Amino acid sequence: MKKRVVSILLVAALTLSLAACGSKGQADNSVTEADTETSASGEVSSDPLDWPVITVQALTSSEMPAEAEIEQKLNEYLISIDAGVQADIVQINFGDMSTQLTLALSDNTNPLDLFCWRFYSTIDGCVKNEQCISLDPYLEEYKDLWESYPDKVLKTQQIDGVQYAVPAVDSYATYEVYMLRKEIAEDLGIADRDGEEITLDEMTKIMKDAKAIHPEYAYMINTNDEPVLGIDSLGNADWLGVLMNRGIDTTEIVNYYETEEFKDFCYRMKDWNEAGLLCDDPLNNNMTIEQYNNDVAAGCYVGGYSADYIKALVSYTYDNVQFKLTDLVGTSASVLGGWCISSVCKNPDAAMKLLYLMSTDETVARLLILGVEGENYTVDEKGIARFPEGVDSSTSTWNMTCPWFWPNQCLSLPLETEMTTYYTDMLDAPNHAKFSNAMGFIFDSTNVYDQMAACSAIVAEYRPALLYGLVEVDEYLAKFNQELKDAGIDDIIAEEQRQFDKFLSAQ
């Protein structure tokens, strides 16, 4: 990745300005090893031209032309606080992330120094592939950073007790609701029950009653939310070994597909399908929240950390009534990203300094998340960041709609699609949450790789039809479980239990 010419010119200009005021004279402005190394004594040069330039991943869906200006403003600020490091923003396209990141994390000539594993891999995968380095050498120097996270959250970014990433700040806990359009709830006479806790049986009755008076809608768009199913999947999307009750009061890993709970849910799904509550052709339907917003469905599962957040997450198009289905719980899958220093980084000390600032400095965070105020965003009287007049997400010059990607979104401002308490509610959620015993546990599947691959293929074949109520449950489920056993699911669960017991014993 090339060094940005604009950064070099910026530093040169500032250095000349300082020199004119009697400051130290300008150093040679050629790009040398000084860009990536500190002085022989280990001290960072006082001349910004000698500061290391650290490349930083930015997640984009298309080329963002504001990058150069944001980078310039960021480096101006880093110079003003004498940070000893400069930043080079590198756009990584979401659609081609796997290829781009894999190449960038193996490029010793033009390395990507700081990256987030979210949507690319897992922290376990990045460590196995030797794509990131240990952050343990920085635990003391940046002690305030590590102390700002709950211990359970920090452990989600550890392998064998070694810290490999800074967790992306989030709520770390969610609960699930059934959301129904308010006008339909009013027709049913249940709009005053907003926020009430209900069972799946009660939810089924609500959906069927709604279908009777408004048959034009579906009332469920997704049928596989783990919280509703009451499991902690231990980070495995195929549920090949889970903790029941979301891991709150158990340490026994089980085959979920053999439980009475799963069988009962399959029967429930068959009932929902036969009652016309699901969207048409569910196997070939994307089942996204957009179907709620575009008049296909009038109800859905949706999760979040507060009632206001859930309403904002779904839609501002329709007023909604929420019925609470689960408690607020953090599971093994609650931490959705972490920031690493790549193994090809030439100056990890400087990279850690920049990562620290990205995680703790409001100015740095807002520039990366939102861009330049007045150009990429404006701030209204409520303190909400909005697109400039005449601009929307499709025409914006900076991708400000994914603050969750960056190390600390709570240093930013809520976006126009969010409520003013977005970040305060997020930070408060863990104070009221329960946490799975598996929070921080990461399963290493190396010893059962073949069994995992075989069982995943079987799950892909059988599970969708069961979860959309399209088959006779008993016969289909029995065949499903037999094939899983033949493929080695018991070996997987035994290995998970062995590693989980070791994890628990180290607590």
C-alpha atoms as one frame of an Amber mdcrd trajectory, in Angstrom:
protein
   0.000   0.000   0.000   1.479   3.258  -1.036   2.220   6.035   1.370  -0.095
   8.910   0.733   1.577  11.849  -0.994  -0.880  14.210   0.689   0.410  13.122
   4.129   4.016  13.800   3.189   3.130  17.202   1.751   1.076  18.029   4.823
   3.913  17.210   7.186   6.396  19.101   5.057   4.215  22.196   5.129   3.720
  22.040   8.865   7.400  21.434   9.496   8.352  24.446   7.360   5.869  26.526
   9.293   7.448  25.489  12.570  10.884  26.232  11.222   9.799  29.760  10.315
   8.872  30.286  13.965  12.311  29.273  15.164  11.673  25.563  15.521  13.954
  22.750  14.506  14.909  22.828  10.872  13.286  20.574   8.318  14.765  17.113
   7.896  15.347  15.349   4.627  11.854  14.741   3.225  12.638  11.523   1.399
  10.640   8.444   2.425  13.060   6.029   4.087  13.062   3.357   6.762  12.282
   6.176   9.151   8.667   5.823   8.020   8.478   2.465   9.684  11.127   2.530
  12.400  11.896   4.565  15.493  15.381   5.839  16.257  18.167   3.537  17.373
  17.598   4.639  20.972  13.947   3.545  20.753  12.680   7.116  21.006  10.270
   8.566  18.471  11.678  11.428  16.441  10.392  14.939  17.163  10.223  15.539
  13.409   6.877  14.353  11.966   8.635  13.532   8.712  10.418  10.757  10.575
   7.310   9.345  12.198   6.181   5.872  11.187   3.162   5.725   8.891   0.649
   3.083   9.997  -1.828   1.692   7.498  -5.384   1.299   8.808  -8.219  -0.731
   7.302 -11.425   1.127   6.459 -14.488  -0.918   5.509 -16.262   0.380   2.405
 -18.795  -0.873  -0.120 -17.463   1.356  -2.899 -14.626   3.812  -3.402 -14.957
   6.655  -0.888 -13.483   9.859  -2.370 -13.319  11.652   0.990 -10.502   9.402
   2.143  -7.682  11.809   1.231  -9.190  14.768   3.100 -10.064  12.664   6.164
  -6.542  11.267   6.221  -5.121  14.795   5.951  -7.264  16.096   8.827  -6.377
  13.055  10.912  -2.657  13.536  10.409  -2.960  17.245  11.164  -4.497  16.295
  14.476  -1.904  13.598  15.204   0.824  16.176  14.637  -0.934  18.696  16.882
  -0.909  16.233  19.810   2.633  15.078  19.038   1.415  11.517  18.592   4.632
  10.240  17.055   2.697   8.339  14.395   0.818   9.068  11.179  -2.060   7.180
   9.590  -2.582   5.912   6.066  -6.234   4.907   5.535  -6.628   1.887   3.274
 -10.064   1.125   1.903 -11.016  -2.556   1.906 -14.146  -3.315  -0.108 -16.706
  -5.381   1.761 -17.558  -7.448  -1.307 -13.938  -8.433  -1.903 -12.743  -8.405
   1.700 -11.530 -11.989   1.807  -9.184 -11.559  -1.140  -8.039  -8.041  -0.317
  -7.353  -8.662   3.364  -5.649 -11.995   2.790  -3.241 -10.348   0.338  -2.702
  -7.287   2.532  -1.928  -9.407   5.586   0.794 -11.301   3.764   2.435  -8.333
   2.026   5.802  -7.627   3.601   6.499  -4.812   1.154   3.315  -2.795   1.661
   1.792  -4.200   4.839  -1.635  -3.477   6.293  -0.797  -2.715   9.900  -4.165
  -2.459  11.689  -7.214  -4.493  10.742 -10.514  -5.743  12.118 -11.347  -9.439
  11.821 -15.132  -8.868  11.692 -16.702 -10.344   8.519 -13.288 -11.620   7.485
 -12.428 -14.352   9.951 -12.353 -14.966  13.704  -9.649 -14.122  16.172  -8.927
 -17.847  16.349  -8.605 -18.018  12.564  -6.311 -14.990  12.395  -4.018 -16.476
  15.049  -3.952 -19.897  13.363  -3.041 -18.276  10.058  -0.341 -16.172  11.749
  -1.948 -12.938  10.572  -1.731 -11.050  13.864   0.649 -10.626  16.773   0.316
 -10.818  20.543  -0.683  -7.581  22.268   0.570  -8.804  25.650   3.677  -6.555
  25.464   1.306  -3.575  25.596  -0.866  -4.631  28.525   1.032  -2.489  31.045
   1.766   0.552  28.879  -1.874   0.892  27.821  -3.363  -0.379  31.049  -6.233
   2.136  31.004  -7.397   0.761  27.647  -7.606  -2.827  28.837  -9.254  -1.841
  32.118 -12.090  -0.144  30.213 -13.412  -3.550  29.084 -15.173  -6.188  31.195
 -12.826  -9.108  31.790 -15.234 -11.476  30.019 -15.085  -9.284  26.916 -11.285
  -9.140  26.866 -11.139 -12.916  26.990 -13.117 -13.169  23.753 -10.000 -11.819
  22.027  -7.569 -14.180  23.730  -6.168 -17.517  22.629  -4.572 -19.629  25.366
  -4.538 -16.582  27.624  -2.705 -14.369  25.106  -4.389 -11.084  24.076  -4.471
 -10.757  20.291  -7.042  -8.014  19.680  -8.738  -4.968  21.130 -12.484  -5.745
  21.242 -14.775  -3.483  19.259 -16.997  -1.635  21.750 -20.597  -2.841  21.663
 -23.381  -3.689  24.092 -22.014  -7.240  24.519 -25.528  -8.399  25.378 -28.892
  -8.539  23.616 -32.426  -9.669  24.155 -35.052 -10.717  21.639 -38.512  -9.331
  20.995 -41.396 -10.111  18.707 -42.216  -6.884  16.901 -45.683  -6.274  15.440
 -46.892  -3.253  13.545 -48.788  -0.997  15.896 -51.891  -0.587  13.747 -52.383
  -4.367  13.721 -51.760  -4.550  17.466 -54.458  -1.887  17.874 -56.861  -3.919
  15.758 -56.196  -6.861  18.096 -56.590  -4.700  21.201 -53.087  -5.470  22.446
 -51.213  -2.240  21.676 -51.149  -1.411  25.394 -49.020  -4.514  26.016 -45.895
  -2.903  24.534 -42.852  -4.199  26.431 -44.720  -7.118  28.009 -42.950 -10.454
  28.366 -44.628 -13.279  26.469 -44.014 -16.948  25.718 -43.688 -18.517  22.280
 -47.177 -19.976  22.771 -48.557 -16.494  23.395 -46.637 -15.167  20.394 -48.124
 -17.917  18.226 -51.623 -16.862  19.258 -50.862 -13.212  18.477 -49.576 -14.106
  15.012 -52.576 -16.317  14.217 -55.033 -13.697  15.466 -53.304 -11.096  13.311
 -53.332 -13.404  10.284 -57.095 -13.858  10.687 -57.803 -10.139  10.284 -54.879
  -9.182   8.035 -54.167 -12.237   5.859 -52.191 -10.190   3.336 -49.105 -10.250
   5.556 -46.615 -12.810   6.744 -45.871 -12.584  10.457 -42.405 -14.086  10.710
 -39.365 -13.540   8.496 -36.715 -15.442  10.428 -36.957 -18.654  12.386 -33.457
 -19.418  13.616 -32.503 -16.762  16.137 -30.327 -18.390  18.765 -31.690 -16.371
  21.712 -35.243 -17.464  20.929 -34.042 -21.036  20.668 -32.411 -20.647  24.076
 -28.883 -21.694  23.152 -25.323 -20.467  23.203 -23.889 -21.919  20.016 -20.261
 -21.435  21.136 -19.665 -19.414  18.015 -20.646 -22.175  15.603 -23.347 -21.230
  13.100 -24.207 -24.893  12.535 -24.880 -25.471  16.274 -22.541 -28.451  16.422
 -22.483 -28.568  20.207 -24.308 -25.939  22.288 -25.036 -24.844  25.823 -28.723
 -24.758  26.719 -30.356 -21.760  28.431 -27.869 -19.551  26.592 -25.105 -20.899
  28.820 -26.223 -19.007  31.916 -26.474 -21.899  34.368 -24.907 -24.873  32.623
 -21.503 -26.062  31.500 -22.631 -29.205  29.690 -22.276 -29.113  25.910 -24.990
 -31.089  24.127 -26.164 -32.046  20.658 -29.010 -29.568  20.280 -30.545 -31.518
  17.428 -31.190 -34.431  19.797 -32.972 -32.374  22.441 -36.709 -32.261  23.034
 -36.448 -28.465  22.808 -35.314 -28.630  19.195 -37.950 -31.202  18.267 -40.674
 -29.070  19.870 -39.467 -26.038  17.957 -39.556 -27.949  14.683 -43.169 -28.873
  15.378 -43.872 -25.229  16.172 -42.368 -24.207  12.847 -44.482 -26.741  11.004
 -47.543 -25.250  12.680 -46.476 -21.712  11.739 -45.871 -22.695   8.141 -49.192
 -24.485   7.782 -50.949 -21.463   9.296 -49.434 -19.200   6.628 -47.371 -17.184
   9.107 -44.077 -17.484   7.204 -43.112 -15.720   4.002 -43.783 -17.586   0.773
 -41.143 -20.067  -0.381 -38.997 -19.689   2.759 -36.144 -21.873   1.491 -35.520
 -19.473  -1.369 -36.399 -16.302   0.494 -33.690 -14.068   1.944 -35.787 -13.488
   5.062 -34.366 -10.050   5.717 -35.755  -7.227   7.792 -36.439  -5.424   4.529
 -39.484  -7.629   4.114 -40.864  -6.031   7.239 -40.218  -2.584   5.841 -41.627
  -3.195   2.356 -45.054  -4.545   3.290 -44.378  -8.256   2.885 -44.322  -9.055
   6.614 -45.917  -7.326   9.587 -43.977  -9.100  12.334 -40.511 -10.427  13.068
 -37.977 -11.496  15.648 -35.386  -8.842  16.279 -32.760  -8.420  18.960 -30.974
  -5.535  20.611 -29.930  -4.001  23.887 -32.790  -1.508  24.422 -36.365  -0.948
  23.237 -35.447   2.304  21.491 -32.509   0.700  19.733 -34.675  -2.162  18.470
 -37.258   0.258  17.086 -34.529   2.249  15.352 -32.903  -0.902  14.036 -36.041
  -2.132  12.327 -37.854   0.820  10.877 -38.958   4.395  11.220 -41.615   3.725
   8.595 -44.008   1.956  10.954 -44.903   2.373  14.605 -44.334  -0.902  16.435
 -45.284  -2.829  19.531 -42.611  -5.016  21.125 -43.234  -8.212  23.070 -40.207
  -9.367  25.015 -39.182 -13.001  24.439 -35.819 -13.373  26.191 -33.648 -11.845
  28.893 -30.673  -9.573  28.190 -27.783 -12.011  27.860 -24.200 -11.959  26.595
 -23.046 -15.185  24.957 -19.902 -16.529  23.312 -20.983 -14.777  20.106 -21.692
 -11.363  21.650 -18.366  -9.737  20.728 -18.587  -9.264  16.992 -15.205  -7.824
  16.139 -11.720  -6.999  17.317  -8.757  -4.946  16.095  -5.397  -6.576  15.539
  -1.853  -5.612  14.648  -0.858  -7.624  11.607   2.094  -9.966  11.650   3.610
  -8.074   8.690   3.526  -4.730  10.511   7.037  -3.226  10.567   6.469  -1.037
  13.612   4.041  -2.661  16.055   4.814  -0.086  18.768   3.577   2.710  16.538
   0.620   0.608  15.407  -0.394   0.039  19.027  -0.119   3.765  19.718  -2.461
   4.527  16.844  -4.851   1.732  17.846  -4.917   3.181  21.354  -5.842   6.603
  19.985  -8.503   5.080  17.729  -9.980   3.451  20.841  -9.752   6.378  23.264
  -9.429   9.705  21.440 -12.727  11.304  20.396 -11.243  13.366  17.558  -9.463
  10.389  16.002 -12.526   8.170  16.337 -14.950  10.699  14.839 -12.726  11.446
  11.875 -12.486   7.749  11.024 -16.145   6.979  11.713 -17.894  10.102  10.414
 -15.341  11.983   8.339 -15.000  15.770   8.306 -17.807  17.752   9.916 -19.517
  20.103   7.495 -18.417  18.061   4.495 -19.182  14.404   5.235 -21.740  15.011
   7.971 -23.569  17.687   9.933 -24.721  17.717  13.552 -28.295  18.718  14.415
 -29.561  20.443  17.544 -30.029  17.062  19.265 -26.421  16.045  18.669 -27.273
  13.487  15.977 -24.965  13.141  12.955 -26.769  13.519   9.638 -25.830  13.435
   6.003 -25.374  16.902   4.465 -28.349  18.282   2.556 -28.934  16.408  -0.685
 -26.731  13.466   0.384 -27.758   9.964   1.457 -25.968   6.666   2.062 -25.806
   5.971  -1.682 -24.162   9.304  -2.541 -22.076   9.894   0.576 -18.346  10.311
   0.085 -17.513   8.466   3.316 -18.991   5.284   4.771 -20.378   6.620   8.074
 -23.149   4.013   8.389 -21.058   1.295  10.032 -19.660   2.838  13.248 -19.686
  -0.636  14.830 -16.747  -1.614  12.621 -14.331   0.751  14.383 -12.711   0.124
  17.803 -14.941   2.467  19.821 -18.139   3.653  18.176 -19.233   5.259  21.464
 -16.728   8.072  20.886 -18.750   9.057  17.832 -22.230  10.590  17.533 -25.485
   8.713  16.971 -26.515   8.593  13.316 -29.741   9.900  11.823 -31.236   6.381
  11.871 -30.595   6.061  15.603 -31.881   7.599  18.798 -30.007  10.139  20.931
 -29.415   7.594  23.705 -27.909   5.062  21.302 -24.460   4.950  22.885 -25.399
   5.601  26.495 -27.868   2.708  26.362 -25.227   0.530  24.714 -22.689   1.177
  27.443 -25.286   0.637  30.159 -26.594  -2.697  28.836 -23.862  -4.932  30.349
 -24.749  -3.572  33.786 -28.148  -5.286  33.531 -27.182  -8.403  31.585 -26.615
 -12.014  32.428 -23.605 -13.685  30.851 -23.047 -17.148  29.488 -20.433 -19.312
  31.134 -18.916 -19.520  27.651 -18.322 -15.781  27.274 -14.732 -15.616  26.056
 -14.517 -19.274  25.063 -13.137 -19.932  21.579 -13.263 -23.448  20.214 -10.252
 -24.763  18.315 -11.645 -27.230  15.777  -8.258 -28.443  14.511  -8.558 -31.905
  16.087 -12.023 -32.498  14.597 -11.697 -30.609  11.340 -12.956 -33.441   9.147
 -15.923 -34.143  11.417 -16.837 -30.444  11.455 -16.768 -30.242   7.671 -18.882
 -33.369   7.269 -21.445 -32.328   9.897 -21.724 -28.797   8.497 -22.659 -30.230
   5.099 -25.352 -32.381   6.725 -26.747 -29.408   8.661 -26.947 -27.389   5.439
 -28.981 -30.188   3.878 -31.428 -30.881   6.708 -31.816 -27.907   9.054 -33.488
 -25.327   6.773 -36.420 -27.590   5.954 -36.927 -28.317   9.658 -36.727 -24.671
  10.698 -39.214 -23.620   8.037 -41.684 -26.378   8.852 -41.551 -28.026   5.438
 -41.149 -31.695   6.424 -42.573 -34.391   8.680 -40.590 -33.817  11.818 -40.052
 -37.243  13.423 -38.847 -39.136  10.369 -36.751 -36.286   8.969 -35.189 -35.428
  12.321 -34.289 -39.053  13.051 -32.499 -39.350   9.705 -30.778 -35.998  10.319
 -29.429 -37.082  13.706 -28.280 -40.458  12.473 -26.246 -38.866   9.699 -24.738
 -36.409  12.187 -23.705 -39.292  14.423 -22.214 -41.187  11.517 -20.270 -38.048
  10.547 -18.768 -37.631  14.030 -20.815 -35.049  15.926 -20.135 -36.906  19.179
 -16.400 -36.486  18.569 -16.935 -32.748  18.067 -18.917 -32.374  21.273 -16.379
 -34.388  23.258 -13.548 -32.157  22.010 -15.574 -29.008  22.727 -16.315 -30.225
  26.248 -12.635 -31.026  26.862 -11.557 -27.540  25.778 -14.437 -25.854  27.594
 -13.610 -27.632  30.855 -10.013 -26.450  30.486 -11.268 -22.910  29.836 -13.455
 -22.993  32.949 -10.696 -24.385  35.150  -8.494 -21.420  34.211 -11.075 -18.848
  35.311
